[in-house]
Amino acid sequence: MSGPNPSAAARPRTRRSITILGALAAVALVVTACSGAAVLSTVGSAADGRAGEVPLAAATAAPAPAGATDEQAYGNAGSASTGVDGPLIVRTGQLDLEVAGLDAALAAAERAVTAVGGYVAASQRQGDGERASATVTYRIPADRWEPTLAALRAVGQKVLSEQTASDEVTSQVVDLGARLANLRATETALQAIMAKAVKIPDVLEVQAQLTAVRQEIEQLAAQKQTLEKQAALGTLAVSFALPPVVAVTAVQEGWDPAREVDRAAATLVGLAQGVANAAIWIAIVILPLVLMAAAVAAAAWLVTRRLRRRTLPPAPPAALDAPAA
């Protein structure tokens, strides 16, 4: 009677291990596809034949109960809730005010913003005197946006222009939370596989995939946090300007009699200097040249006259008187 065949007894265990490994790889690939990155394409090689021992609970969470919201379903996957209790709206605006006094208006506006929990994000001031102006960017809590906007309008004596905009980002935040949940579930699965891997190439491969997943988690978490901050605090840029200066006042401020006298005297001196310069050039340069030209012309005329006299024929002698009859 022959003993049991070891190879025949090992086949069921081998098939069971392969089946469990295939199920784990399929679940991990589905989770990764939901997050937008196929990071478990090499899970089979990293398992080294013993990945079937990894419990499936490490790769995915229990299904959400019937009627649960998307956020609750994502929370069951092992990630923190997105904390979206209502619509998330990013508010931005631009307000231009005409104020009686710049310093007083800036102080009043800052008090109105800080009273509701906001703060000054940036400021810029230019000009001085009656031409001074300033631009300040305020961060205002979303739930106090309208009252604060009304308080800032009251700071100025006139509203020159006003523009506001609202952008709802609720779906983006929920989507980022879902992707983060899936990526964190994938990270948990990779960590479990890393604990079971023994071959160095498998460890390096899983470590590379784990690093990529963690990097994507950090990027998505930063995006989600930025959107949440923008929704929690609106951004309002306010410009403060003094009333325009009257034209008559501007002309009076720009007129200076003493300066005009100086300019007129300078013009007269300049004209006198120009006349003196012209006289100097005429006496030193132009007059000698004219005299030289006149002398040359006179000499040429005399020479020409003498030559004409020499070349003329002699006059005929006078006719003799006829003899008397």
Long-range contacts (C-beta under 8 A, 24 or more apart in sequence): 16-52, 17-49, 17-50, 17-52, 18-52, 19-52, 20-51, 20-52, 21-47, 21-49, 21-51, 21-52, 23-56, 24-51, 24-52, 24-54, 24-56, 24-59, 24-189, 27-56, 27-59, 27-60, 27-189, 28-59, 28-186, 28-189, 31-59, 31-60, 31-182, 31-185, 31-186, 31-189, 32-182, 32-186, 34-178, 34-179, 34-182, 35-179, 35-182, 35-183, 35-186, 35-216, 36-179, 37-183, 37-212, 37-213, 37-216, 39-186, 39-190, 39-209, 39-212, 39-213, 40-186, 40-189, 40-190, 40-209, 42-205, 42-206, 42-209, 43-193, 43-206, 45-201, 45-202, 45-205, 46-193, 46-194, 46-197, 46-202, 46-203, 46-205, 46-206, 47-193, 47-196, 47-197, 47-202, 48-196, 48-197, 48-198, 48-199, 48-202, 50-196, 51-193, 51-196, 53-196, 54-192, 54-193, 54-196, 55-192, 58-188, 58-189, 58-191, 58-192, 59-185, 59-188, 59-189, 59-192, 60-185, 60-189, 61-185, 70-174, 70-178, 71-174, 71-177, 74-177, 74-178, 74-181, 74-182, 75-181, 77-181, 77-182, 77-184, 77-185, 78-181, 78-184, 78-185, 78-188, 79-177, 79-180, 79-181, 79-184, 79-185, 81-177, 82-173, 82-174, 82-176, 82-177, 82-224, 83-228, 84-170, 84-173, 84-174, 84-177, 86-170, 87-168, 87-170, 88-168, 88-169, 88-170, 88-173, 88-227, 88-228, 88-231, 89-142, 89-166, 89-167, 89-168, 89-169, 89-231, 90-166, 90-167, 90-168, 90-169, 90-227, 90-230, 90-231, 90-234, 91-140, 91-142, 91-145, 91-164, 91-165, 91-166, 91-234, 91-235, 91-236, 92-164, 92-165, 92-167, 92-234, 92-235, 92-236, 93-149, 93-162, 93-163, 93-164, 93-165, 93-234, 93-235, 93-236, 93-237, 94-161, 94-162, 94-163, 94-164, 94-236, 94-237, 94-238, 94-239, 95-149, 95-152, 95-153, 95-159, 95-161, 95-162, 95-163, 95-236, 95-237, 95-238, 95-239, 96-159, 96-160, 96-161, 96-162, 96-238, 96-239, 96-241, 97-152, 97-153, 97-155, 97-156, 97-158, 97-159, 97-160, 97-238, 97-239, 97-240, 97-241, 98-156, 98-157, 98-158, 98-159, 98-160, 98-241, 98-242, 98-243, 99-155, 99-156, 99-157, 99-240, 99-241, 99-242, 100-157, 100-242, 100-243, 101-242, 102-132, 102-133, 102-134, 102-240, 102-242, 105-155, 105-156, 105-240, 106-134, 106-136, 106-240, 108-155, 109-136, 109-138, 109-152, 109-155, 109-238, 109-240, 110-136, 112-148, 112-151, 112-152, 112-155, 113-138, 113-140, 113-148, 113-152, 116-140, 116-141, 116-144, 116-147, 116-148, 117-141, 117-144, 118-144, 118-148, 118-233, 121-235, 130-242, 130-245, 131-242, 131-245, 132-242, 133-239, 133-240, 133-241, 133-242, 134-239, 134-240, 135-237, 135-238, 135-239, 135-240, 136-237, 136-238, 136-240, 137-235, 137-236, 137-237, 137-238, 138-235, 138-236, 138-237, 138-238, 139-233, 139-234, 139-235, 140-233, 140-234, 140-235, 140-236, 141-232, 141-233, 141-234, 142-231, 142-232, 142-233, 142-234, 145-234, 148-236, 149-236, 152-236, 152-238, 156-240, 160-239, 160-241, 169-227, 169-230, 169-231, 172-227, 173-224, 173-227, 173-228, 173-231, 176-220, 176-223, 176-224, 176-227, 177-224, 179-220, 180-217, 180-220, 180-221, 180-224, 183-213, 183-216, 183-217, 183-220, 184-217, 186-213, 187-213, 187-214, 187-217
